[in-house]
Amino acid sequence: MEITNSYKSLNLMDKKKISSNPRKFRTLKNNSTFRFPHVVIEDKKEVWVYVASGFPSTLAVSPLMKIHYPGYRSCLCNKETFIRIGGKL
């Protein structure tokens, strides 16, 4: 009887949770907006992005640029520069 109980507990421990994270990631085809304040300069093909929180949030800029602005160059800037080039917070 003791062997059966340990077998059941072993069997339960082998089961894995598929997803315990309630946050769902968006698909690439979703037409969501760009998450950070940004200014697009069409002449130079640049997108100036202001990220208030800094690292590691800045790591999300590159994939978002590939989705929303392919062929453009991303430029991260501080708050003063962002306001100076015409950005609104």
PDB file of N, CA, C and O in Angstrom, chain B, residues numbered from 101:
ATOM      1  N   MET B 101       0.830  -1.188   0.000  1.00  0.00           N
ATOM      2  CA  MET B 101       0.000   0.000   0.000  1.00  0.00           C
ATOM      3  C   MET B 101       0.874   1.251   0.000  1.00  0.00           C
ATOM      4  O   MET B 101       0.530   2.251  -0.630  1.00  0.00           O
ATOM      5  N   GLU B 102       1.967   1.197   0.683  1.00  0.00           N
ATOM      6  CA  GLU B 102       2.879   2.337   0.727  1.00  0.00           C
ATOM      7  C   GLU B 102       3.512   2.572  -0.645  1.00  0.00           C
ATOM      8  O   GLU B 102       3.777   3.716  -1.017  1.00  0.00           O
ATOM      9  N   ILE B 103       3.752   1.515  -1.386  1.00  0.00           N
ATOM     10  CA  ILE B 103       4.326   1.631  -2.722  1.00  0.00           C
ATOM     11  C   ILE B 103       3.340   2.316  -3.661  1.00  0.00           C
ATOM     12  O   ILE B 103       3.747   3.127  -4.493  1.00  0.00           O
ATOM     13  N   THR B 104       2.074   2.011  -3.544  1.00  0.00           N
ATOM     14  CA  THR B 104       1.050   2.616  -4.388  1.00  0.00           C
ATOM     15  C   THR B 104       0.952   4.111  -4.138  1.00  0.00           C
ATOM     16  O   THR B 104       0.821   4.882  -5.088  1.00  0.00           O
ATOM     17  N   ASN B 105       1.015   4.542  -2.871  1.00  0.00           N
ATOM     18  CA  ASN B 105       0.934   5.969  -2.546  1.00  0.00           C
ATOM     19  C   ASN B 105       2.134   6.734  -3.086  1.00  0.00           C
ATOM     20  O   ASN B 105       1.989   7.836  -3.616  1.00  0.00           O
ATOM     21  N   SER B 106       3.314   6.150  -2.949  1.00  0.00           N
ATOM     22  CA  SER B 106       4.490   6.833  -3.476  1.00  0.00           C
ATOM     23  C   SER B 106       4.452   6.879  -5.004  1.00  0.00           C
ATOM     24  O   SER B 106       4.945   7.828  -5.613  1.00  0.00           O
ATOM     25  N   TYR B 107       3.863   5.849  -5.620  1.00  0.00           N
ATOM     26  CA  TYR B 107       3.733   5.847  -7.070  1.00  0.00           C
ATOM     27  C   TYR B 107       2.796   6.968  -7.518  1.00  0.00           C
ATOM     28  O   TYR B 107       3.061   7.640  -8.515  1.00  0.00           O
ATOM     29  N   LYS B 108       1.699   7.170  -6.783  1.00  0.00           N
ATOM     30  CA  LYS B 108       0.754   8.234  -7.129  1.00  0.00           C
ATOM     31  C   LYS B 108       1.404   9.600  -6.962  1.00  0.00           C
ATOM     32  O   LYS B 108       1.229  10.478  -7.808  1.00  0.00           O
ATOM     33  N   SER B 109       2.143   9.784  -5.892  1.00  0.00           N
ATOM     34  CA  SER B 109       2.776  11.078  -5.685  1.00  0.00           C
ATOM     35  C   SER B 109       3.862  11.321  -6.726  1.00  0.00           C
ATOM     36  O   SER B 109       4.067  12.456  -7.157  1.00  0.00           O
ATOM     37  N   LEU B 110       4.558  10.261  -7.132  1.00  0.00           N
ATOM     38  CA  LEU B 110       5.563  10.387  -8.168  1.00  0.00           C
ATOM     39  C   LEU B 110       4.901  10.744  -9.496  1.00  0.00           C
ATOM     40  O   LEU B 110       5.417  11.561 -10.259  1.00  0.00           O
ATOM     41  N   ASN B 111       3.764  10.129  -9.759  1.00  0.00           N
ATOM     42  CA  ASN B 111       3.033  10.394 -10.987  1.00  0.00           C
ATOM     43  C   ASN B 111       2.545  11.842 -11.018  1.00  0.00           C
ATOM     44  O   ASN B 111       2.583  12.469 -12.077  1.00  0.00           O
ATOM     45  N   LEU B 112       2.097  12.383  -9.911  1.00  0.00           N
ATOM     46  CA  LEU B 112       1.645  13.768  -9.854  1.00  0.00           C
ATOM     47  C   LEU B 112       2.807  14.736 -10.017  1.00  0.00           C
ATOM     48  O   LEU B 112       2.644  15.813 -10.590  1.00  0.00           O
ATOM     49  N   MET B 113       3.975  14.361  -9.517  1.00  0.00           N
ATOM     50  CA  MET B 113       5.126  15.249  -9.634  1.00  0.00           C
ATOM     51  C   MET B 113       5.651  15.308 -11.064  1.00  0.00           C
ATOM     52  O   MET B 113       6.295  16.286 -11.444  1.00  0.00           O
ATOM     53  N   ASP B 114       5.382  14.270 -11.865  1.00  0.00           N
ATOM     54  CA  ASP B 114       5.854  14.258 -13.238  1.00  0.00           C
ATOM     55  C   ASP B 114       5.037  15.179 -14.144  1.00  0.00           C
ATOM     56  O   ASP B 114       5.510  15.567 -15.212  1.00  0.00           O
ATOM     57  N   LYS B 115       3.830  15.530 -13.737  1.00  0.00           N
ATOM     58  CA  LYS B 115       3.001  16.401 -14.554  1.00  0.00           C
ATOM     59  C   LYS B 115       3.528  17.829 -14.474  1.00  0.00           C
ATOM     60  O   LYS B 115       3.847  18.328 -13.395  1.00  0.00           O
ATOM     61  N   LYS B 116       3.613  18.473 -15.625  1.00  0.00           N
ATOM     62  CA  LYS B 116       4.116  19.838 -15.685  1.00  0.00           C
ATOM     63  C   LYS B 116       2.970  20.800 -15.956  1.00  0.00           C
ATOM     64  O   LYS B 116       2.007  20.479 -16.653  1.00  0.00           O
ATOM     65  N   LYS B 117       3.103  21.977 -15.389  1.00  0.00           N
ATOM     66  CA  LYS B 117       2.131  23.014 -15.707  1.00  0.00           C
ATOM     67  C   LYS B 117       2.437  23.537 -17.099  1.00  0.00           C
ATOM     68  O   LYS B 117       3.594  23.787 -17.438  1.00  0.00           O
ATOM     69  N   ILE B 118       1.414  23.699 -17.889  1.00  0.00           N
ATOM     70  CA  ILE B 118       1.623  24.196 -19.240  1.00  0.00           C
ATOM     71  C   ILE B 118       1.967  25.679 -19.201  1.00  0.00           C
ATOM     72  O   ILE B 118       2.915  26.111 -19.856  1.00  0.00           O
ATOM     73  N   SER B 119       1.208  26.466 -18.440  1.00  0.00           N
ATOM     74  CA  SER B 119       1.491  27.891 -18.352  1.00  0.00           C
ATOM     75  C   SER B 119       0.945  28.413 -17.039  1.00  0.00           C
ATOM     76  O   SER B 119      -0.264  28.385 -16.804  1.00  0.00           O
ATOM     77  N   SER B 120       1.834  28.888 -16.186  1.00  0.00           N
ATOM     78  CA  SER B 120       1.392  29.488 -14.939  1.00  0.00           C
ATOM     79  C   SER B 120       1.424  31.004 -15.029  1.00  0.00           C
ATOM     80  O   SER B 120       1.058  31.685 -14.071  1.00  0.00           O
ATOM     81  N   ASN B 121       1.857  31.547 -16.169  1.00  0.00           N
ATOM     82  CA  ASN B 121       1.917  32.987 -16.366  1.00  0.00           C
ATOM     83  C   ASN B 121       0.599  33.470 -16.968  1.00  0.00           C
ATOM     84  O   ASN B 121       0.266  33.092 -18.091  1.00  0.00           O
ATOM     85  N   PRO B 122      -0.160  34.302 -16.240  1.00  0.00           N
ATOM     86  CA  PRO B 122      -1.450  34.740 -16.772  1.00  0.00           C
ATOM     87  C   PRO B 122      -1.310  35.779 -17.885  1.00  0.00           C
ATOM     88  O   PRO B 122      -2.264  36.016 -18.627  1.00  0.00           O
ATOM     89  N   ARG B 123      -0.132  36.404 -18.011  1.00  0.00           N
ATOM     90  CA  ARG B 123       0.052  37.431 -19.033  1.00  0.00           C
ATOM     91  C   ARG B 123       0.263  36.774 -20.381  1.00  0.00           C
ATOM     92  O   ARG B 123       1.120  35.902 -20.526  1.00  0.00           O
ATOM     93  N   LYS B 124      -0.504  37.185 -21.352  1.00  0.00           N
ATOM     94  CA  LYS B 124      -0.407  36.630 -22.695  1.00  0.00           C
ATOM     95  C   LYS B 124       0.422  37.570 -23.561  1.00  0.00           C
ATOM     96  O   LYS B 124       0.266  38.788 -23.483  1.00  0.00           O
ATOM     97  N   PHE B 125       1.290  37.015 -24.375  1.00  0.00           N
ATOM     98  CA  PHE B 125       2.094  37.816 -25.285  1.00  0.00           C
ATOM     99  C   PHE B 125       1.319  38.041 -26.577  1.00  0.00           C
ATOM    100  O   PHE B 125       0.587  37.164 -27.036  1.00  0.00           O
ATOM    101  N   ARG B 126       1.488  39.210 -27.149  1.00  0.00           N
ATOM    102  CA  ARG B 126       0.787  39.547 -28.380  1.00  0.00           C
ATOM    103  C   ARG B 126       1.469  38.893 -29.566  1.00  0.00           C
ATOM    104  O   ARG B 126       2.688  38.725 -29.595  1.00  0.00           O
ATOM    105  N   THR B 127       0.649  38.529 -30.546  1.00  0.00           N
ATOM    106  CA  THR B 127       1.212  37.952 -31.751  1.00  0.00           C
ATOM    107  C   THR B 127       1.809  39.064 -32.607  1.00  0.00           C
ATOM    108  O   THR B 127       1.466  40.233 -32.437  1.00  0.00           O
ATOM    109  N   LEU B 128       2.692  38.706 -33.516  1.00  0.00           N
ATOM    110  CA  LEU B 128       3.338  39.690 -34.367  1.00  0.00           C
ATOM    111  C   LEU B 128       2.369  40.334 -35.354  1.00  0.00           C
ATOM    112  O   LEU B 128       2.594  41.461 -35.793  1.00  0.00           O
ATOM    113  N   LYS B 129       1.309  39.641 -35.704  1.00  0.00           N
ATOM    114  CA  LYS B 129       0.363  40.170 -36.678  1.00  0.00           C
ATOM    115  C   LYS B 129      -0.675  41.096 -36.055  1.00  0.00           C
ATOM    116  O   LYS B 129      -1.496  41.676 -36.766  1.00  0.00           O
ATOM    117  N   ASN B 130      -0.645  41.236 -34.753  1.00  0.00           N
ATOM    118  CA  ASN B 130      -1.588  42.111 -34.067  1.00  0.00           C
ATOM    119  C   ASN B 130      -1.266  43.563 -34.395  1.00  0.00           C
ATOM    120  O   ASN B 130      -0.101  43.960 -34.365  1.00  0.00           O
ATOM    121  N   ASN B 131      -2.279  44.353 -34.707  1.00  0.00           N
ATOM    122  CA  ASN B 131      -2.069  45.754 -35.058  1.00  0.00           C
ATOM    123  C   ASN B 131      -2.067  46.635 -33.814  1.00  0.00           C
ATOM    124  O   ASN B 131      -2.826  47.601 -33.735  1.00  0.00           O
ATOM    125  N   SER B 132      -1.229  46.311 -32.858  1.00  0.00           N
ATOM    126  CA  SER B 132      -1.140  47.111 -31.647  1.00  0.00           C
ATOM    127  C   SER B 132      -0.292  48.338 -31.917  1.00  0.00           C
ATOM    128  O   SER B 132       0.471  48.381 -32.881  1.00  0.00           O
ATOM    129  N   THR B 133      -0.432  49.323 -31.065  1.00  0.00           N
ATOM    130  CA  THR B 133       0.327  50.551 -31.237  1.00  0.00           C
ATOM    131  C   THR B 133       1.729  50.387 -30.676  1.00  0.00           C
ATOM    132  O   THR B 133       2.003  49.469 -29.902  1.00  0.00           O
ATOM    133  N   PHE B 134       2.595  51.277 -31.071  1.00  0.00           N
ATOM    134  CA  PHE B 134       3.959  51.298 -30.559  1.00  0.00           C
ATOM    135  C   PHE B 134       3.877  51.664 -29.089  1.00  0.00           C
ATOM    136  O   PHE B 134       3.191  52.629 -28.753  1.00  0.00           O
ATOM    137  N   ARG B 135       4.533  50.952 -28.206  1.00  0.00           N
ATOM    138  CA  ARG B 135       4.321  51.066 -26.759  1.00  0.00           C
ATOM    139  C   ARG B 135       4.978  52.282 -26.119  1.00  0.00           C
ATOM    140  O   ARG B 135       4.581  52.687 -25.026  1.00  0.00           O
ATOM    141  N   PHE B 136       5.963  52.864 -26.767  1.00  0.00           N
ATOM    142  CA  PHE B 136       6.720  53.957 -26.161  1.00  0.00           C
ATOM    143  C   PHE B 136       6.455  55.257 -26.914  1.00  0.00           C
ATOM    144  O   PHE B 136       6.135  55.230 -28.102  1.00  0.00           O
ATOM    145  N   PRO B 137       6.588  56.412 -26.224  1.00  0.00           N
ATOM    146  CA  PRO B 137       6.477  57.688 -26.940  1.00  0.00           C
ATOM    147  C   PRO B 137       7.598  57.789 -27.977  1.00  0.00           C
ATOM    148  O   PRO B 137       8.754  57.490 -27.678  1.00  0.00           O
ATOM    149  N   HIS B 138       7.252  58.210 -29.197  1.00  0.00           N
ATOM    150  CA  HIS B 138       8.245  58.250 -30.265  1.00  0.00           C
ATOM    151  C   HIS B 138       7.922  59.342 -31.269  1.00  0.00           C
ATOM    152  O   HIS B 138       6.778  59.778 -31.396  1.00  0.00           O
ATOM    153  N   VAL B 139       8.951  59.770 -31.977  1.00  0.00           N
ATOM    154  CA  VAL B 139       8.825  60.761 -33.042  1.00  0.00           C
ATOM    155  C   VAL B 139       9.449  60.156 -34.290  1.00  0.00           C
ATOM    156  O   VAL B 139      10.581  59.673 -34.255  1.00  0.00           O
ATOM    157  N   VAL B 140       8.706  60.184 -35.393  1.00  0.00           N
ATOM    158  CA  VAL B 140       9.184  59.628 -36.648  1.00  0.00           C
ATOM    159  C   VAL B 140       9.686  60.768 -37.532  1.00  0.00           C
ATOM    160  O   VAL B 140       8.956  61.725 -37.789  1.00  0.00           O
ATOM    161  N   ILE B 141      10.927  60.663 -37.993  1.00  0.00           N
ATOM    162  CA  ILE B 141      11.499  61.624 -38.936  1.00  0.00           C
ATOM    163  C   ILE B 141      11.620  60.896 -40.277  1.00  0.00           C
ATOM    164  O   ILE B 141      12.524  60.086 -40.484  1.00  0.00           O
ATOM    165  N   GLU B 142      10.683  61.205 -41.184  1.00  0.00           N
ATOM    166  CA  GLU B 142      10.591  60.490 -42.459  1.00  0.00           C
ATOM    167  C   GLU B 142      11.801  60.741 -43.353  1.00  0.00           C
ATOM    168  O   GLU B 142      12.258  59.821 -44.031  1.00  0.00           O
ATOM    169  N   ASP B 143      12.336  61.975 -43.371  1.00  0.00           N
ATOM    170  CA  ASP B 143      13.443  62.312 -44.270  1.00  0.00           C
ATOM    171  C   ASP B 143      14.675  61.456 -44.004  1.00  0.00           C
ATOM    172  O   ASP B 143      15.309  60.968 -44.940  1.00  0.00           O
ATOM    173  N   LYS B 144      15.013  61.276 -42.742  1.00  0.00           N
ATOM    174  CA  LYS B 144      16.215  60.524 -42.364  1.00  0.00           C
ATOM    175  C   LYS B 144      15.926  59.049 -42.085  1.00  0.00           C
ATOM    176  O   LYS B 144      16.842  58.267 -41.832  1.00  0.00           O
ATOM    177  N   LYS B 145      14.635  58.675 -42.133  1.00  0.00           N
ATOM    178  CA  LYS B 145      14.208  57.314 -41.790  1.00  0.00           C
ATOM    179  C   LYS B 145      14.674  56.946 -40.382  1.00  0.00           C
ATOM    180  O   LYS B 145      15.293  55.904 -40.168  1.00  0.00           O
ATOM    181  N   GLU B 146      14.364  57.823 -39.431  1.00  0.00           N
ATOM    182  CA  GLU B 146      14.717  57.614 -38.027  1.00  0.00           C
ATOM    183  C   GLU B 146      13.459  57.653 -37.166  1.00  0.00           C
ATOM    184  O   GLU B 146      12.497  58.358 -37.469  1.00  0.00           O
ATOM    185  N   VAL B 147      13.492  56.886 -36.101  1.00  0.00           N
ATOM    186  CA  VAL B 147      12.438  56.924 -35.085  1.00  0.00           C
ATOM    187  C   VAL B 147      13.119  57.192 -33.752  1.00  0.00           C
ATOM    188  O   VAL B 147      13.898  56.372 -33.267  1.00  0.00           O
ATOM    189  N   TRP B 148      12.819  58.344 -33.163  1.00  0.00           N
ATOM    190  CA  TRP B 148      13.381  58.710 -31.864  1.00  0.00           C
ATOM    191  C   TRP B 148      12.432  58.210 -30.786  1.00  0.00           C
ATOM    192  O   TRP B 148      11.253  58.564 -30.775  1.00  0.00           O
ATOM    193  N   VAL B 149      12.944  57.395 -29.890  1.00  0.00           N
ATOM    194  CA  VAL B 149      12.129  56.724 -28.875  1.00  0.00           C
ATOM    195  C   VAL B 149      12.596  57.158 -27.493  1.00  0.00           C
ATOM    196  O   VAL B 149      13.790  57.177 -27.194  1.00  0.00           O
ATOM    197  N   TYR B 150      11.607  57.512 -26.648  1.00  0.00           N
ATOM    198  CA  TYR B 150      11.900  57.845 -25.249  1.00  0.00           C
ATOM    199  C   TYR B 150      11.375  56.725 -24.365  1.00  0.00           C
ATOM    200  O   TYR B 150      10.182  56.419 -24.363  1.00  0.00           O
ATOM    201  N   VAL B 151      12.287  56.120 -23.613  1.00  0.00           N
ATOM    202  CA  VAL B 151      11.929  55.063 -22.671  1.00  0.00           C
ATOM    203  C   VAL B 151      12.275  55.561 -21.274  1.00  0.00           C
ATOM    204  O   VAL B 151      13.449  55.652 -20.914  1.00  0.00           O
ATOM    205  N   ALA B 152      11.254  55.884 -20.490  1.00  0.00           N
ATOM    206  CA  ALA B 152      11.469  56.482 -19.168  1.00  0.00           C
ATOM    207  C   ALA B 152      12.119  55.503 -18.189  1.00  0.00           C
ATOM    208  O   ALA B 152      12.947  55.908 -17.372  1.00  0.00           O
ATOM    209  N   SER B 153      11.762  54.247 -18.261  1.00  0.00           N
ATOM    210  CA  SER B 153      12.228  53.294 -17.255  1.00  0.00           C
ATOM    211  C   SER B 153      13.644  52.782 -17.515  1.00  0.00           C
ATOM    212  O   SER B 153      14.278  52.268 -16.594  1.00  0.00           O
ATOM    213  N   GLY B 154      14.150  52.904 -18.716  1.00  0.00           N
ATOM    214  CA  GLY B 154      15.510  52.446 -19.010  1.00  0.00           C
ATOM    215  C   GLY B 154      15.604  50.945 -19.170  1.00  0.00           C
ATOM    216  O   GLY B 154      14.635  50.283 -19.541  1.00  0.00           O
ATOM    217  N   PHE B 155      16.796  50.409 -18.883  1.00  0.00           N
ATOM    218  CA  PHE B 155      17.051  48.980 -19.019  1.00  0.00           C
ATOM    219  C   PHE B 155      16.215  48.200 -18.024  1.00  0.00           C
ATOM    220  O   PHE B 155      16.130  48.636 -16.876  1.00  0.00           O
ATOM    221  N   PRO B 156      15.607  47.112 -18.356  1.00  0.00           N
ATOM    222  CA  PRO B 156      15.628  46.296 -19.553  1.00  0.00           C
ATOM    223  C   PRO B 156      14.530  46.633 -20.556  1.00  0.00           C
ATOM    224  O   PRO B 156      14.404  45.952 -21.574  1.00  0.00           O
ATOM    225  N   SER B 157      13.730  47.672 -20.293  1.00  0.00           N
ATOM    226  CA  SER B 157      12.656  48.032 -21.231  1.00  0.00           C
ATOM    227  C   SER B 157      13.198  48.444 -22.592  1.00  0.00           C
ATOM    228  O   SER B 157      12.514  48.290 -23.604  1.00  0.00           O
ATOM    229  N   THR B 158      14.409  48.961 -22.626  1.00  0.00           N
ATOM    230  CA  THR B 158      14.994  49.375 -23.897  1.00  0.00           C
ATOM    231  C   THR B 158      15.226  48.192 -24.839  1.00  0.00           C
ATOM    232  O   THR B 158      15.342  48.377 -26.050  1.00  0.00           O
ATOM    233  N   LEU B 159      15.292  47.000 -24.296  1.00  0.00           N
ATOM    234  CA  LEU B 159      15.493  45.808 -25.130  1.00  0.00           C
ATOM    235  C   LEU B 159      14.271  45.510 -26.003  1.00  0.00           C
ATOM    236  O   LEU B 159      14.382  44.785 -26.992  1.00  0.00           O
ATOM    237  N   ALA B 160      13.117  46.058 -25.650  1.00  0.00           N
ATOM    238  CA  ALA B 160      11.901  45.821 -26.426  1.00  0.00           C
ATOM    239  C   ALA B 160      11.812  46.704 -27.655  1.00  0.00           C
ATOM    240  O   ALA B 160      10.985  46.452 -28.531  1.00  0.00           O
ATOM    241  N   VAL B 161      12.644  47.734 -27.743  1.00  0.00           N
ATOM    242  CA  VAL B 161      12.557  48.686 -28.849  1.00  0.00           C
ATOM    243  C   VAL B 161      12.918  48.031 -30.177  1.00  0.00           C
ATOM    244  O   VAL B 161      12.226  48.255 -31.170  1.00  0.00           O
ATOM    245  N   SER B 162      13.958  47.244 -30.225  1.00  0.00           N
ATOM    246  CA  SER B 162      14.409  46.633 -31.472  1.00  0.00           C
ATOM    247  C   SER B 162      13.350  45.724 -32.111  1.00  0.00           C
ATOM    248  O   SER B 162      13.093  45.868 -33.307  1.00  0.00           O
ATOM    249  N   PRO B 163      12.728  44.802 -31.381  1.00  0.00           N
ATOM    250  CA  PRO B 163      11.673  43.993 -32.003  1.00  0.00           C
ATOM    251  C   PRO B 163      10.464  44.820 -32.434  1.00  0.00           C
ATOM    252  O   PRO B 163       9.856  44.529 -33.464  1.00  0.00           O
ATOM    253  N   LEU B 164      10.113  45.837 -31.667  1.00  0.00           N
ATOM    254  CA  LEU B 164       8.991  46.689 -32.049  1.00  0.00           C
ATOM    255  C   LEU B 164       9.302  47.480 -33.312  1.00  0.00           C
ATOM    256  O   LEU B 164       8.419  47.702 -34.141  1.00  0.00           O
ATOM    257  N   MET B 165      10.547  47.904 -33.462  1.00  0.00           N
ATOM    258  CA  MET B 165      10.946  48.623 -34.670  1.00  0.00           C
ATOM    259  C   MET B 165      10.833  47.732 -35.903  1.00  0.00           C
ATOM    260  O   MET B 165      10.407  48.189 -36.963  1.00  0.00           O
ATOM    261  N   LYS B 166      11.211  46.469 -35.770  1.00  0.00           N
ATOM    262  CA  LYS B 166      11.127  45.549 -36.903  1.00  0.00           C
ATOM    263  C   LYS B 166       9.686  45.300 -37.315  1.00  0.00           C
ATOM    264  O   LYS B 166       9.408  45.057 -38.489  1.00  0.00           O
ATOM    265  N   ILE B 167       8.763  45.358 -36.350  1.00  0.00           N
ATOM    266  CA  ILE B 167       7.350  45.128 -36.639  1.00  0.00           C
ATOM    267  C   ILE B 167       6.700  46.372 -37.219  1.00  0.00           C
ATOM    268  O   ILE B 167       6.041  46.305 -38.257  1.00  0.00           O
ATOM    269  N   HIS B 168       6.880  47.506 -36.558  1.00  0.00           N
ATOM    270  CA  HIS B 168       6.138  48.717 -36.908  1.00  0.00           C
ATOM    271  C   HIS B 168       6.849  49.624 -37.920  1.00  0.00           C
ATOM    272  O   HIS B 168       6.188  50.290 -38.715  1.00  0.00           O
ATOM    273  N   TYR B 169       8.176  49.656 -37.900  1.00  0.00           N
ATOM    274  CA  TYR B 169       8.939  50.540 -38.778  1.00  0.00           C
ATOM    275  C   TYR B 169      10.107  49.788 -39.421  1.00  0.00           C
ATOM    276  O   TYR B 169      11.263  50.082 -39.117  1.00  0.00           O
ATOM    277  N   PRO B 170       9.830  48.837 -40.291  1.00  0.00           N
ATOM    278  CA  PRO B 170      10.939  48.125 -40.940  1.00  0.00           C
ATOM    279  C   PRO B 170      11.713  49.073 -41.862  1.00  0.00           C
ATOM    280  O   PRO B 170      11.121  49.855 -42.606  1.00  0.00           O
ATOM    281  N   GLY B 171      13.021  48.991 -41.801  1.00  0.00           N
ATOM    282  CA  GLY B 171      13.859  49.848 -42.629  1.00  0.00           C
ATOM    283  C   GLY B 171      14.235  51.164 -41.975  1.00  0.00           C
ATOM    284  O   GLY B 171      15.037  51.916 -42.529  1.00  0.00           O
ATOM    285  N   TYR B 172      13.677  51.459 -40.814  1.00  0.00           N
ATOM    286  CA  TYR B 172      13.995  52.689 -40.092  1.00  0.00           C
ATOM    287  C   TYR B 172      15.037  52.403 -39.018  1.00  0.00           C
ATOM    288  O   TYR B 172      15.185  51.268 -38.565  1.00  0.00           O
ATOM    289  N   ARG B 173      15.755  53.448 -38.619  1.00  0.00           N
ATOM    290  CA  ARG B 173      16.772  53.326 -37.573  1.00  0.00           C
ATOM    291  C   ARG B 173      16.182  53.865 -36.276  1.00  0.00           C
ATOM    292  O   ARG B 173      15.564  54.930 -36.273  1.00  0.00           O
ATOM    293  N   SER B 174      16.365  53.146 -35.185  1.00  0.00           N
ATOM    294  CA  SER B 174      15.853  53.609 -33.891  1.00  0.00           C
ATOM    295  C   SER B 174      16.935  54.400 -33.161  1.00  0.00           C
ATOM    296  O   SER B 174      18.112  54.041 -33.188  1.00  0.00           O
ATOM    297  N   CYS B 175      16.514  55.481 -32.509  1.00  0.00           N
ATOM    298  CA  CYS B 175      17.414  56.316 -31.725  1.00  0.00           C
ATOM    299  C   CYS B 175      16.783  56.501 -30.351  1.00  0.00           C
ATOM    300  O   CYS B 175      15.707  57.086 -30.231  1.00  0.00           O
ATOM    301  N   LEU B 176      17.446  56.007 -29.326  1.00  0.00           N
ATOM    302  CA  LEU B 176      16.959  56.199 -27.966  1.00  0.00           C
ATOM    303  C   LEU B 176      17.451  57.547 -27.465  1.00  0.00           C
ATOM    304  O   LEU B 176      18.595  57.927 -27.714  1.00  0.00           O
ATOM    305  N   CYS B 177      16.591  58.268 -26.762  1.00  0.00           N
ATOM    306  CA  CYS B 177      16.984  59.595 -26.296  1.00  0.00           C
ATOM    307  C   CYS B 177      16.452  59.845 -24.889  1.00  0.00           C
ATOM    308  O   CYS B 177      15.584  59.124 -24.398  1.00  0.00           O
ATOM    309  N   ASN B 178      16.996  60.887 -24.250  1.00  0.00           N
ATOM    310  CA  ASN B 178      16.526  61.261 -22.920  1.00  0.00           C
ATOM    311  C   ASN B 178      15.324  62.195 -23.048  1.00  0.00           C
ATOM    312  O   ASN B 178      14.925  62.546 -24.158  1.00  0.00           O
ATOM    313  N   LYS B 179      14.756  62.593 -21.932  1.00  0.00           N
ATOM    314  CA  LYS B 179      13.528  63.384 -21.923  1.00  0.00           C
ATOM    315  C   LYS B 179      13.723  64.748 -22.579  1.00  0.00           C
ATOM    316  O   LYS B 179      12.863  65.186 -23.343  1.00  0.00           O
ATOM    317  N   GLU B 180      14.832  65.427 -22.299  1.00  0.00           N
ATOM    318  CA  GLU B 180      15.078  66.760 -22.845  1.00  0.00           C
ATOM    319  C   GLU B 180      15.198  66.722 -24.366  1.00  0.00           C
ATOM    320  O   GLU B 180      14.623  67.562 -25.058  1.00  0.00           O
ATOM    321  N   THR B 181      15.938  65.756 -24.879  1.00  0.00           N
ATOM    322  CA  THR B 181      16.098  65.624 -26.331  1.00  0.00           C
ATOM    323  C   THR B 181      14.771  65.291 -26.995  1.00  0.00           C
ATOM    324  O   THR B 181      14.463  65.818 -28.064  1.00  0.00           O
ATOM    325  N   PHE B 182      13.992  64.433 -26.379  1.00  0.00           N
ATOM    326  CA  PHE B 182      12.708  64.043 -26.940  1.00  0.00           C
ATOM    327  C   PHE B 182      11.773  65.246 -27.054  1.00  0.00           C
ATOM    328  O   PHE B 182      11.097  65.407 -28.070  1.00  0.00           O
ATOM    329  N   ILE B 183      11.728  66.082 -26.035  1.00  0.00           N
ATOM    330  CA  ILE B 183      10.880  67.268 -26.068  1.00  0.00           C
ATOM    331  C   ILE B 183      11.425  68.274 -27.092  1.00  0.00           C
ATOM    332  O   ILE B 183      10.649  68.929 -27.788  1.00  0.00           O
ATOM    333  N   ARG B 184      12.745  68.399 -27.187  1.00  0.00           N
ATOM    334  CA  ARG B 184      13.351  69.343 -28.108  1.00  0.00           C
ATOM    335  C   ARG B 184      13.047  69.002 -29.579  1.00  0.00           C
ATOM    336  O   ARG B 184      12.869  69.910 -30.390  1.00  0.00           O
ATOM    337  N   ILE B 185      12.985  67.713 -29.931  1.00  0.00           N
ATOM    338  CA  ILE B 185      12.716  67.349 -31.326  1.00  0.00           C
ATOM    339  C   ILE B 185      11.231  67.321 -31.636  1.00  0.00           C
ATOM    340  O   ILE B 185      10.840  67.000 -32.758  1.00  0.00           O
ATOM    341  N   GLY B 186      10.401  67.652 -30.663  1.00  0.00           N
ATOM    342  CA  GLY B 186       8.962  67.765 -30.935  1.00  0.00           C
ATOM    343  C   GLY B 186       8.099  66.694 -30.331  1.00  0.00           C
ATOM    344  O   GLY B 186       6.917  66.605 -30.665  1.00  0.00           O
ATOM    345  N   GLY B 187       8.631  65.885 -29.467  1.00  0.00           N
ATOM    346  CA  GLY B 187       7.838  64.830 -28.842  1.00  0.00           C
ATOM    347  C   GLY B 187       6.966  65.355 -27.717  1.00  0.00           C
ATOM    348  O   GLY B 187       7.303  66.339 -27.059  1.00  0.00           O
ATOM    349  N   LYS B 188       5.852  64.694 -27.509  1.00  0.00           N
ATOM    350  CA  LYS B 188       4.919  65.060 -26.445  1.00  0.00           C
ATOM    351  C   LYS B 188       4.772  63.875 -25.487  1.00  0.00           C
ATOM    352  O   LYS B 188       4.573  62.734 -25.904  1.00  0.00           O
ATOM    353  N   LEU B 189       4.876  64.181 -24.206  1.00  0.00           N
ATOM    354  CA  LEU B 189       4.743  63.116 -23.194  1.00  0.00           C
ATOM    355  C   LEU B 189       3.387  63.149 -22.549  1.00  0.00           C
ATOM    356  O   LEU B 189       3.099  62.329 -21.677  1.00  0.00           O
TER     357      LEU B 189
END
